Amino acid sequence: MLELRTETRSVIERHYPSARIIRNDRNLGFCGGNNVGVSAASHEWLFFLNDDTRVDPSLLRAAFETVARRQASSVAAFVLNWSGTHVDYAGGGVNFDGHGFQHGVGSSRLEDFARERPVAFANGAAMLVGGAFSDDWHVRKLDVDALKTQLAQAGPWQNATSAIAENTAGASRGTKTTAAAR
């Protein structure tokens, strides 16, 4: 969670009493905060979600259905722009120079990309990742670093039955990060 305000903390405590909120002494950035959460987590599956997203209520259920159906090691959400009219992430790849790219970015033809399919890596805006998290698993560029873990297992899949909308205009604000782990 980013910059937990008192009212945000009370909402989390009321609706998710088993959640553990970790307060960092300093701004660790997005990746550092996620690494603290990974270190503190005790479950087999972790869900990473950017703070600038609106989530379809069925997202987690749909992601776990994809895991079960495909024996996937991770599941990427189908990501739309904030208005829900254009694709922001519908799978991606890495070229020979090691540069990542995303399929469908900016397309208004959602139906061309909204399908369950294998993808090269799950998008860090909203991804479910399972398996063992070793001490050398760190979130840097979350999408690409997770690729190592994902490829060593059954591979990532995109779930298209639920989506998130991401406000990319506010990305990388550098706000103080607090990780919430269960």
N, C-alpha and C positions, 0 to 999 in steps of 0.2 A: 504494500500500500504506500502511496506517496503522500508525504506530509499529512499524517493522520491528525485530523482535528478532533477535538473532544467529542463532538456529535458523531463523527464517523466511528470513533472507537466504541462509543456506547451502542451504536447500531450493530457493529460486528459482535460485540459481547452479548447483546440481546438475542440476535438471530443465529449466531454461530458460537454457542458457549464453549465448544471444544476447540475453537481456534486459538492459536497462540500468537500474540502480537509481539514482535521483537523490535525494540527501539534501538537504533544504531546511534553511537556517540557523534558521528559525523556523516556527511553526505558521502555515501559510497558509490553513487551513481546507479544507473539502472542495473548494470551487470553485477556490481558488487552487492547490491541489495538482493538480487536473485540468488547469488552464490551463498549468502547468509541463509536464505530460506531453504536452499537445497541441503545445506549442511545440517539444518535443524529438523528437516522433515523426517518422518518415520514411516511413511507409506510407500508402497511399491510404485504408485503412479503420482506424478506431479503435473499440475496444470499451470502453465504460464500465461498470463493475461496482461496486456498493456493497460495502463490506467486511463487511456483516452479511447475506450471502446464502449460500444453498446452491444450487449450480448443477447442473442436469441435464447429464450428460457429453456429450450430443449438442447442446448449446445453440449453439455456434459453427457447427457444420456445418449445423444446421437454419436458422440465421439467414442464412448465405450461400446456402443453397438458396432461401430466400424472395427474397433479392436477385436471384438469377439468374432465378427464375420471374416476378417482378413488376417487374424493373428498378427496385427500390426504392432510394431514397437512404439509408434507414435502416430498421432493424428493431427493434421493441420485443419484449421477452420477455413472455410471459404470467406475471404475478407473483402468487404465492399467499402466504398468511400462513405463518408458520414451521412450523405443523403440516401444511400442505398441504391444508387442508380448506375454506378460504374464499378468495375472490378478493381480491387487493389492488390489482391493476391489470389492466384488460382494455380498454385504450383510454381516451381522454379527449377533452376539448374545452375550448374557451375561450368564456366568455359575452361579451355585448356590453360588459360592464364590465371585461373583461380578466382575469377570475378563472378559473383552471383548475379542472377537475373530472375525476373518474375514473369510468368505467363499472364497475358490478358490485361496488364495494367492499363487502366483508362478505358477499357472497352465497355460499351453500354449493352453489349450482347451477352447478358448474364447467362442465358440458356446455353451458350457455347462452352461455358466453363464450369457450370454448377453440376458436377457429377463426381461420384466417388471414383477415385483412381489413384494409382501409385504416384508419388511425387518425389523429387530428389531430396527435399528437406521440408520440414514443417516450419511455418512462419512463426517467429517469436511473438507476434502480436496476440496469438491465441493458439497454443499448442498443448496437447496432452502427450507426456513422455513417460514411458514405463521402463522398468528394469532397474538394475543395480547402478547406483551413481557412485563411481569411484572417487577417490580423493583428487585425481587429476582432471575430473570433469568440471570445467568452469564455464561460466557464461561470459563470453566476450562479445562476439557478434553472434548472438544466440542462435540464429537460424543455421549458420554454417558450422559452428562448433558442435551443435547437436547432431550434425550429419554423421560424425564418427560413431557416436553411440547408436544412432538409428540404423546405420548400415551394418553394424556388427550384429544387429538383431534381425527382426523380420522386415525392416524397412518402413518408411513413413507412407501414410495414405492421407488423402484429402477427403474429408467428409463434407458433402454438399447438401445434406438435408437441413442443416442449420447454419447460420452465418453470424458474423459480427460486423459492425460498422466501426471503422477506425477514423479518428480525427487526426489525419496526418499533418495538419497545419501546426499542431502543438508538439510534434515529436522532438525528443532530445532537449527538453527544457532544463535539465540539470537540477531538478528539485531534490530536496532531501528525501532519501529513500528509507522506508521502513519495510521489512519483509514480514509477511504474515504466513505462517506455516502451521500445518495441522499434524 
